[in-house]
């Protein structure tokens, strides 16, 4: 485990048997990480339901993830692998992301062009809010891996430092997904299905929760390491 600081921000590195995960607050990386997330979510059932048109979905998710990544760099954690093949975005208890500034304005203008998307987004947000844990929990907002690098353990590697922090501090972590093929990965990492629901005309949404575990003997994270 090592930390380095550059003119672009702080980089905290966590070694993995095959990969190196880096925590970054570098603003210059924002576009690249947002693009990776947008590409990773391009075929996600919930995104396709919210924005059936490809061009609108591409623009909406690009704006959303740019705002999310920057917000997490400031108030949460953004971890990526050293080769930019995988990224994970998380927020601590009480610090969930909401778009602001230009992304919020552009998203509002985009939503105004589609009543169905606006209606679906409002209904989905209400369902998600009703199911969010009442106990303090970290929130895994997004994770993506380049398509050509999937099924190689990269998602587990980029999530490991986030889960280690939860274990070290005794705080659970929560996520939602509509990608059914991802459920097995999350379960292997200790998540369990907390709830499921299906919005009207939409895909099945799985809400998952992971209780903290006793810290591992090595590889854990400390602000002083």
C-alpha positions as CSV (number, residue, x, y, z in Angstrom):
1,X,0.0,0.0,0.0
2,X,1.4,3.4,-0.9
3,X,0.2,6.9,-1.5
4,X,1.6,9.5,-3.9
5,X,0.6,13.1,-4.5
6,X,0.8,14.8,-7.9
7,X,-0.2,18.2,-9.2
8,X,-3.4,16.5,-10.4
9,X,-4.5,15.2,-7.0
10,X,-3.9,12.4,-4.5
11,X,-3.3,8.8,-5.6
12,X,-3.7,6.1,-3.0
13,X,-2.5,2.7,-4.3
14,X,-3.6,-0.7,-3.1
15,X,-1.8,-3.8,-4.4
16,X,-3.7,-6.8,-5.6
17,X,-2.2,-10.2,-6.7
18,X,-2.8,-9.1,-10.4
19,X,-3.8,-5.5,-10.4
20,X,-3.2,-2.1,-8.7
21,X,-6.2,-0.1,-7.5
22,X,-5.7,3.7,-7.3
23,X,-7.9,6.1,-5.4
24,X,-8.0,9.3,-7.4
25,X,-9.3,12.8,-7.0
26,X,-7.6,14.0,-10.2
27,X,-10.0,16.3,-12.1
28,X,-8.1,15.7,-15.3
29,X,-9.3,12.0,-15.2
30,X,-13.0,12.9,-14.9
31,X,-13.9,12.6,-18.6
32,X,-12.0,9.4,-19.0
33,X,-13.7,7.8,-16.0
34,X,-17.1,9.1,-16.9
35,X,-16.7,7.7,-20.4
36,X,-15.8,4.3,-19.0
37,X,-18.9,4.3,-16.8
38,X,-21.1,5.5,-19.6
39,X,-19.8,2.7,-21.9
40,X,-20.2,0.1,-19.1
41,X,-23.9,1.1,-18.5
42,X,-24.8,1.5,-22.2
43,X,-26.7,-1.8,-22.2
44,X,-27.9,-1.8,-18.6
45,X,-31.6,-2.7,-18.5
46,X,-32.5,0.2,-16.3
47,X,-30.7,2.8,-18.5
48,X,-32.3,1.3,-21.7
49,X,-35.7,1.6,-20.0
50,X,-35.2,5.2,-18.8
51,X,-33.8,6.3,-22.2
52,X,-34.9,4.1,-25.0
53,X,-33.2,6.3,-27.6
54,X,-29.5,5.6,-27.9
55,X,-28.4,9.2,-28.4
56,X,-30.4,10.4,-25.5
57,X,-29.1,7.6,-23.3
58,X,-25.5,8.3,-24.3
59,X,-25.9,12.0,-23.5
60,X,-27.8,11.5,-20.2
61,X,-25.4,8.9,-18.8
62,X,-22.4,10.9,-19.8
63,X,-23.7,14.0,-18.0
64,X,-24.8,11.9,-15.0
65,X,-21.5,10.1,-14.6
66,X,-19.4,13.3,-15.0
67,X,-21.3,14.8,-12.1
68,X,-21.1,11.6,-10.1
69,X,-17.4,11.1,-10.5
70,X,-16.6,14.7,-9.6
71,X,-18.9,14.6,-6.6
72,X,-17.3,11.4,-5.4
73,X,-13.8,12.8,-5.8
74,X,-14.8,15.6,-3.5
75,X,-17.1,13.8,-1.0
76,X,-16.7,10.1,-1.6
77,X,-14.2,7.7,-3.1
78,X,-13.3,7.0,-6.7
79,X,-11.1,3.9,-7.3
80,X,-9.7,2.8,-10.7
81,X,-7.3,0.2,-11.8
82,X,-3.9,1.6,-12.9
83,X,-4.7,0.8,-16.6
84,X,-8.1,2.5,-16.5
85,X,-9.9,-0.8,-17.3
86,X,-12.2,-0.7,-14.2
87,X,-13.6,2.0,-12.0
88,X,-15.8,2.1,-8.9
89,X,-17.6,5.1,-7.3
90,X,-18.9,5.1,-3.7
91,X,-20.2,7.6,-1.2
92,X,-20.0,7.5,2.6
93,X,-23.1,7.7,4.8
94,X,-25.0,10.9,4.3
95,X,-23.1,12.0,1.2
96,X,-25.1,10.6,-1.7
97,X,-24.7,12.3,-5.1
98,X,-27.2,14.6,-6.7
99,X,-26.4,16.4,-10.0
100,X,-25.7,20.1,-9.7
101,X,-24.5,23.0,-11.9
102,X,-24.2,22.5,-15.6
103,X,-24.9,18.7,-15.6
104,X,-28.1,19.3,-13.7
105,X,-29.2,22.0,-16.1
106,X,-28.5,19.9,-19.2
107,X,-30.2,16.8,-17.7
108,X,-33.2,18.9,-16.9
109,X,-33.3,20.2,-20.5
110,X,-32.9,16.6,-21.8
111,X,-35.7,15.3,-19.5
112,X,-38.0,18.1,-20.7
113,X,-37.8,16.6,-24.2
114,X,-39.2,13.3,-23.0
115,X,-42.1,13.1,-20.7
116,X,-41.9,9.3,-20.5
117,X,-38.3,9.4,-19.4
118,X,-39.0,12.1,-16.8
119,X,-42.0,10.1,-15.5
120,X,-40.0,6.9,-15.3
121,X,-37.0,8.5,-13.6
122,X,-39.3,10.1,-11.0
123,X,-41.0,6.8,-10.2
124,X,-37.7,4.9,-10.1
125,X,-36.1,7.5,-7.8
126,X,-39.1,7.2,-5.4
127,X,-38.8,3.4,-5.3
128,X,-35.1,3.5,-4.7
129,X,-35.4,6.1,-1.9
130,X,-38.0,4.1,-0.1
131,X,-35.7,1.1,0.0
132,X,-32.4,2.8,0.9
133,X,-31.1,1.6,4.3
134,X,-32.0,3.7,7.3
135,X,-28.8,2.6,9.1
136,X,-25.6,4.5,8.1
137,X,-24.2,2.7,5.0
138,X,-21.8,3.3,2.3
139,X,-23.4,3.5,-1.1
140,X,-21.8,1.8,-4.1
141,X,-23.1,4.2,-6.8
142,X,-21.5,2.7,-9.9
143,X,-18.9,0.2,-11.1
144,X,-17.8,-0.6,-14.7
145,X,-15.1,-2.6,-16.5
146,X,-14.1,-2.3,-20.1
147,X,-15.9,-5.0,-22.1
148,X,-12.7,-6.5,-23.4
149,X,-11.4,-6.9,-19.8
150,X,-14.4,-8.5,-18.2
151,X,-14.3,-11.8,-16.4
152,X,-10.7,-11.3,-15.4
153,X,-11.2,-10.4,-11.7
154,X,-10.8,-6.6,-12.3
155,X,-14.2,-5.7,-10.8
156,X,-13.3,-7.5,-7.6
157,X,-9.9,-5.8,-7.5
158,X,-11.3,-2.3,-7.9
159,X,-13.9,-3.0,-5.2
160,X,-11.5,-4.6,-2.8
161,X,-10.3,-1.3,-1.1
162,X,-13.8,0.0,-0.8
163,X,-14.9,-3.2,0.9
164,X,-11.8,-3.3,3.1
165,X,-12.6,0.2,4.3
166,X,-16.2,-0.9,5.2
167,X,-14.8,-3.8,7.1
168,X,-12.2,-1.7,8.9
169,X,-14.8,0.8,10.0
170,X,-17.6,-1.6,10.7
171,X,-20.0,0.1,8.3
172,X,-22.2,-1.8,5.8
173,X,-22.4,-1.0,2.1
174,X,-25.4,-0.9,-0.2
175,X,-26.1,-1.0,-4.0
176,X,-28.8,-1.4,-6.6
177,X,-28.5,-3.1,-10.0
178,X,-30.7,-4.1,-12.9
179,X,-27.9,-6.2,-14.4
180,X,-28.8,-9.7,-13.3
181,X,-25.5,-11.2,-14.4
182,X,-23.7,-9.0,-11.9
183,X,-25.5,-10.5,-8.9
184,X,-23.3,-13.5,-8.7
185,X,-20.2,-11.3,-8.5
186,X,-21.7,-9.2,-5.7
187,X,-22.7,-12.3,-3.8
188,X,-19.2,-13.7,-4.1
189,X,-18.0,-10.5,-2.4
190,X,-20.4,-10.9,0.5
191,X,-23.5,-9.0,-0.7
192,X,-26.9,-10.4,-0.1
193,X,-30.2,-9.5,-1.8
194,X,-32.1,-7.2,0.4
195,X,-35.1,-6.4,-1.8
196,X,-36.3,-6.5,-5.4
197,X,-38.9,-4.6,-7.3
198,X,-40.0,-4.1,-10.9
199,X,-41.2,-0.6,-11.9
200,X,-44.2,-0.5,-14.2
201,X,-43.0,-1.6,-17.7
202,X,-39.4,-1.6,-16.5
203,X,-36.7,-4.2,-15.6
204,X,-36.2,-6.0,-12.3
205,X,-34.2,-4.0,-9.8
206,X,-32.1,-5.8,-7.2
207,X,-31.1,-4.1,-4.0
208,X,-28.1,-5.6,-2.2
209,X,-26.5,-5.1,1.1
210,X,-23.2,-6.2,2.6
211,X,-22.5,-6.3,6.4
212,X,-19.0,-5.5,7.5
213,X,-16.7,-8.4,8.1
214,X,-13.7,-8.8,10.5
215,X,-10.8,-6.9,8.8
216,X,-8.4,-8.9,6.8
217,X,-4.8,-9.3,8.2
218,X,-3.4,-7.4,5.3
219,X,-4.4,-5.1,2.5
220,X,-6.7,-3.0,4.7
221,X,-6.8,0.8,4.2
222,X,-5.9,3.5,6.7
223,X,-5.8,7.2,6.2
224,X,-2.3,7.1,7.8
225,X,-0.9,4.3,5.6
